[in-house]
């Protein structure tokens, strides 16, 4: 794997001028392209870091630095990093929570958004766990343990509480929905954009969602309808929320998860209703909504 001077600087966590200086001095071996540009082998950079005792983040993933770096580049390009997902699944099975937390933080600090982490990395990874559970390769306890390891990793991304004047959003998984990873990702996206989040977690009755919205005057309510919830559960929840809706405390309703995928043409007293299947789509919409609603 050959890297440019800019990429080499990112790996070694130095300015690109240091890379060029070390290369000119013969300390850091580089190849030249036909156009005269330097190219550095990843293994050469890692060996240099060890020799110079540079405490770079990538070395903490030894001996899987190449897979982590390749995965980072793929995520930046909007590509599902299959090899990195396989590595993370191995770490989940082995109980390596420290490595998982470091990896998620590493990717996030290098520009991979929460939405991209969810759509391209954690979503496919959770899907693989689910398939193995359905086919009997892992038990319920194992599935829960691995899922909560991922939740722990996401909590490492949380930012300090935002200012008091920020708007409230309510995030929850309705009754009988016990998997809250998607809801937690939504929470993080909201917090990134400065919202205060009332996070109710999993298995919340619709009545409680409606009452909490009224109590806190949440301007946005986001609900995650993950399996086993279906279209019927979405419609049932909306009926309850409609009955409890207070026009003096209006809000926008956002639905996500597989259970909401086949629901369309929804109407109600809400400011508006939006359905998203990709976190990236939700994040784009939320940026625009936040800008125009709280300009």
Secondary structure, DSSP 8 states (H G I E B T S, - for coil): -EE-HHHHHHHHTS-HHHHHHHHHTTSS--EE-TTS-EEEEHHHHHHHHHHTT---GGGGGTT-HHHHHHHHHHHHTT---HHHHHHHHHHHHHT-HHHHHHHHHHHHHTT--HHHIIIIIIHHHHHHHHHHHHTTSS-HHHHHHHHHHHHHHHHTT------TTS-EEEEEEETT----HHHHHHHHHHHHTT-EEEEEEEEE-HHHHHHHHHHHT-SEEEEE--TT--HHHHHHHHHHHHHH--GGG--EEEEESGGGTT--S---SSS-EEEES-HHHHHHHHHHHHHHH--
